[in-house]
Amino acid sequence: MRPGWAAWAGGTAVGVAVVAGLLAGCGRQTSIVQADAARYPTAVHVYENGCITCHGDNLQGGIGPSLRHVGSQRSVAQMERLIDNGSGPMPAYRLPGDEILTAAQVQAVAEWLATKK
């Protein structure tokens, strides 16, 4: 082996590792839901553990409607009632005797979604 070869090879390996690490993050975008996690932790936790299945990881909808602009279409109180009682295929989350979410959780989700204008 020539002198300096080990240093060059070691340096190249480190360089390749750095570039690979940088590229691993390429193409990953933070979803709308993830971006709000720090500011609305309760709402995001509830959403990620239930609502996301029908409304999508970016509020884009799917089985359920898009929620990207729901704050310009419904008030907080209207959203709370909808979450509490359900509608059509959407299940009720606060029926007496069958409460899936607490009132505080429903309020947190409704207040967070109200910011989606």
C-alpha positions in Angstrom: 0.0 0.0 0.0 1.3 3.4 -0.9 1.9 6.0 1.9 -1.1 8.2 2.4 -3.5 5.6 0.9 -5.0 4.8 4.3 -5.5 8.5 5.1 -7.1 9.1 1.7 -9.3 6.0 2.0 -10.3 7.0 5.5 -11.1 10.5 4.5 -13.1 9.3 1.5 -15.1 7.0 3.7 -15.9 9.8 6.1 -16.9 12.0 3.1 -19.1 9.4 1.7 -20.8 8.9 5.1 -21.4 12.6 5.4 -22.9 12.9 1.9 -25.0 9.8 2.5 -26.3 11.3 5.7 -27.2 14.5 4.0 -28.9 12.7 1.1 -31.0 10.6 3.5 -32.9 13.7 4.5 -33.6 14.7 0.9 -37.1 14.4 -0.2 -38.5 14.2 3.3 -41.0 17.0 4.0 -42.6 17.7 7.3 -46.3 17.2 7.1 -48.8 19.8 8.2 -49.6 17.7 11.2 -45.9 17.2 12.2 -45.2 20.9 11.8 -48.0 21.7 14.4 -46.9 19.0 17.0 -44.9 21.4 19.2 -47.6 24.0 19.3 -50.6 21.7 19.6 -49.3 18.5 21.2 -52.6 17.1 22.5 -54.5 17.8 19.2 -51.7 16.3 17.1 -51.5 13.2 19.3 -55.2 12.6 19.1 -55.2 13.2 15.3 -52.3 10.8 14.7 -53.9 8.1 16.8 -57.3 8.2 15.1 -58.2 10.9 12.6 -55.2 10.4 10.4 -56.6 7.2 9.0 -59.5 8.9 7.2 -58.2 12.5 6.9 -54.6 11.9 5.9 -51.2 12.8 7.3 -51.4 16.2 5.6 -55.1 16.9 6.3 -55.6 16.1 2.6 -58.5 13.8 3.1 -59.1 10.3 1.7 -61.9 8.3 3.2 -62.9 11.4 5.0 -62.9 15.0 3.7 -59.9 17.3 3.5 -59.4 19.3 6.7 -56.9 21.8 5.2 -59.3 24.7 5.2 -61.9 23.5 7.7 -61.3 26.5 10.0 -62.8 28.8 7.3 -65.8 26.5 7.0 -66.7 25.6 10.6 -66.5 27.3 14.0 -64.7 25.6 17.0 -68.2 24.8 18.5 -69.4 23.2 15.2 -66.2 21.1 15.0 -66.6 20.0 18.7 -70.2 18.9 18.0 -69.1 17.0 14.9 -66.3 15.2 16.8 -68.6 14.6 19.8 -71.5 13.2 17.8 -70.0 12.0 14.5 -71.7 12.3 11.1 -72.3 9.7 8.4 -69.3 7.4 8.3 -67.4 9.5 11.0 -67.8 7.8 14.4 -68.9 9.7 17.5 -66.1 10.2 20.0 -68.1 11.5 23.0 -71.4 9.7 23.2 -72.6 9.3 26.8 -71.4 6.0 28.1 -69.1 5.4 25.1 -66.6 8.2 25.3 -63.5 7.6 23.3 -62.1 11.1 23.8 -62.3 13.5 26.7 -63.9 16.9 26.4 -60.4 18.5 26.6 -59.1 16.3 23.8 -62.1 17.2 21.5 -61.6 20.9 22.3 -57.9 20.7 21.6 -58.5 19.1 18.2 -61.3 21.6 17.3 -59.1 24.6 18.3 -56.2 23.3 16.3 -58.3 22.6 13.2 -59.8 26.2 13.6 -56.4 27.5 12.6 -56.6 25.7 9.2 -58.1 28.5 7.1 
